[in-house]
Amino acid sequence: MREIEFYKYEGTGNDFILIDEFNEVVFKEIEEKRKFAIKYCKRSYGIGSDGVLFLMKNNKGIPLMNMYNPDGSGPDMCGNGIRCVALHALNKRYVKGDKFEIDTNVGIKEISYFKPNYFEVDMGKVYYEPEKLPVITDYPFIEKEIKVDSYTFTATAASIGNPHLIIQVNDEDELTKIDSKLEFIGPKLENYHLFPKRINVHFALVKSDNEIRLLTWERGAGRTKACGTGATTCVAVLNKLGKVKDECTVHVPGGTLFIRKNKKSDTWLMKGNANYVFRGYVYV
């Protein structure tokens, strides 16, 4: 057995184990990382987290983020996770200044730092093409009907590096009822037959044209307090449908995210907090 150092971070209640491999490789094989995530993300039995972030560097020396979910799957992007990686990279002086870059599986992301602990990330463009998700249809999946047991939803699927299913609810009562059934409804929608790689699921309540509430079931993680890519995609989808403006506050169980559109680049930016919680060691 060997001793492994880890760090614990959270962003808007989305909590992560972070393994720093910027200067030294900790796990040589992908399978080792998957097994570590499966074992140590378990609450009450492991360290407990919504996923494991691995901070490495690319061939240009830019910090590179990889992530693994509690089930060992690897999403291409994590919005709350990248803010935590950004904070760690800043604290360790792997980056300098209030503007820098973090590389991901879906490309380099531009980061802006705002004291004391807020980061804004250019998340990129939102795509609706079926092959981008993927979804087994010949057309964009926009405001289409989905039936799950006795439930019927009108949903839109889109991707910002990760696939998301956005379902708008009518009022607080409906959102509360879905919240009470999320452990039943969430997995069925996540594994819906039209989405061969599974999908993240979000229930959105529009409070005004610049404010929404969001409830999330994440692919590979289950119920989480926040999803950065999901919040960004949700605002983009609702904006496309004419329900909200292109600058929106998103309230999630873990806090608040701020989403806005960069009209020049047609990309979406997400702003939220990131906090260092503690450091520890495990034997693997």
C-alpha positions, 0 to 999 in steps of 0.5 A: 500500500502507498499513501496518497495525498488528496484535497477536498473542495466544493463549488456551490455545494458540489463537492470533490476530491482533488488529486494533484498530478501537476508535477508528479503522476499519482495514478499511471493507469485510467483504470486505477483512477476509475477504481479510486473514484468508485471506492472513495466517492462513497459517503460514509464508506469513503472520503465522500464526494460527487466526483474525483478531479485529477489536476495534470498539465498538458504539453504546453504546461497549462493545467489540465482537468480530468474527472471521474464520477462516483460510478467510475464514468468520466464526463468530458466537462464539469462546470463546478469542478473546473472552478475548484481546479482553478482555485487549487491551481491559483493557490499552488501558483500553477497559474498567475493573475486574474485571467488564465486557462484550464484545459479539459477534454472538450478544449481549453477554457478561459477563467476569470478570477474575482476575489475572494473566491469566485470564478467565471468560466467561458463554457463554450457554445451549446449544441442541439445537433443529435450527434453532439449529445448523442440522441437517437433521432434525426432532428434536434430534440427540442420540446419533445414528449418523454413518457416515464411510467405514469409521468409525461414531460416536455423536454429539450436535450442539448450539450455543452460538452456534457449532454443535458435534458431540460424539463420546465415545470410550472410551479413550486408545487410541481417542483416539490413533488418531483423533488420527492420522487427524484430518486425514482424519476431521475434514473429512468430519465438518465437511462432513457432509451433515446440517449445511448450514453445516458444524460444529465437531467434537470427540472427548471422552474422559471421565477422571472425572465432572469431567475430560475430554480433548478433541480438536478439528477446527474449522470453517474452521480445521482442527486447533486446540489449543483451542476455547472454545465447543467445550469449553463445549458438550462439558461441557454435552452430557456433563452432559446425558447424565449423564457428567460433573458441571456443573463440569468441567476440560477438557484440550486440546492447548494447555492447560486450560479450566474449565467450570461451569454457572450454575444460576440462569441455566442458562448455562455459564461458561468460564474460561481464560488469555489472553496477549499475544505481540507487536505488528507491522506489515504492508503491505496 
